Amino acid sequence: MSSSIYYENETLWVSNTRFRTLIEFALEVGQKSAASPEEKALVQKLREENDAILFNGCDFDLNERFATVASRKFWAKVFFEIGRQIFLRQIGNQEIDTWQTSAICDAHSIGRILVRALQKGEMGWYP
């Protein structure tokens, strides 16, 4: 069983374990990088959704979950930062490294999907 993370016609399929890991990393990195009350509210909203409605095998619609321009910008930065922190061995299980390259790719793929969505309205925007 797998989960899909998508925006319009772009879909990233990930294992349920990877889906859970990406959400946990997003909450961790998002909490640390949230600089304003609005960004802290975005993290809290995802935390509540994670506890209440996200489950293994679910479809994660980036357009629905991150509906505003501000939320897409914030989460794009977060997902790129997740990839950077994995590479720097700052998050995740560092006793083994077989998972790291694909997790970095998945996090960056989500970030790129969000950037492309943002560039439809703000050409040239990049975190």
N, C-alpha and C positions, 0 to 999 in steps of 0.2 A: 504494500500500500504506500502511496506517496501523497504529497501535498503540492498544490500548484500556487505559485505566486505570480500574479499577472496584472497587466495594465492594458486594456483594450485588446490588441491582437498579439501582444508579446507575453509569452508564458515561460516561466522557469519552473521546471518540475524538480522537486527535491524529496529525499526520503523523509519520513516522519521524524526520524532522529535529527536530521539536519534542520528541518523546519523548527523544531523545538529549540535547538541550539542557536539558530539565527535570531529567534524571538528573544531568548534569554540574553544573548549578547547585545541585541538592540536595546533592551531594557537597561542593561548594565552601562553600556556606553552612552546611551541617551541620558540616563540619570546624571552621569558625570559631566556631560557636555551641555546640559540644559542651562542656559544663561539667564533666561527671563521667566517670569511666571507663566507666560504663554507656552514656552517650550516645556516647562515642568508639567503643565497640564496635558500636553501631548503625550509625554511619557506615562503619566498617570492613566490616561485614557487607554493606551495600549496595554498597560498592566491589568486594568480592569477587564478589558476584552480577553486578554490571555487567560485570566482566571475564570471568566464566565462563558465565553463562546468559541474560543479557539480550541481545536481538537485535532488529533492525528487524522490526516486525510482530508482536512478542510481546504477549501479554496480561499486564498488570501488575495482579495481584490484591492490592489494598491489605490485605485481610483476611489473606492468606497472608504477604505480605512484611513487614507491620507487625502482627504477631500479638498483641502485648501492649498493654495500656493505656499503659504508659510509652512504648513506641515510637510509638504513634499520637499521643500528646501531643507528643512531640519532633518528629516529622515534620510534624504540623499546623503547629507554630510555624515550622518551617523553610520550608514552602511559602508561608506568609503572608509571611515575611521575604524570600523570593525575589521576590515581587511588589513589595514595598517597595523592594528594592535595584534592581530593573529601573527602577521609576519614578524613583528618585533617580540613575539612570545610574551605578550602582556596579558592575554586572556586565553582561556581554554586549557586543555590538558597538555602540558608540555613534556610529559614523560614519553609520549609517542608523537611522531610527526606525520604519520601517513594521512591524516585528515586535513592538514593545514592548507595544502595547495587548492584542493577543491572547495574548501570553506571560504578561502580568500576569493576565489572565482565567483562563488555564489553571492557573497556579500557585494562584490563589485558589480555583478550583473544586476542586482536589485538597485544599487545606486545609479547605474547607467540607465535603467528603465525609467527611474524617477527623473533623471536629468533630461532624457528625451521628452518626457511628458511636459516638463517645465519649459523646455526650449520651443515648444509649440506656441507658447504665449510670450516668452521672453528669450528671443533668439540670442545666443551667445552666453546665457547664464551657465555657470559652472561653479561648483563649490570650492 
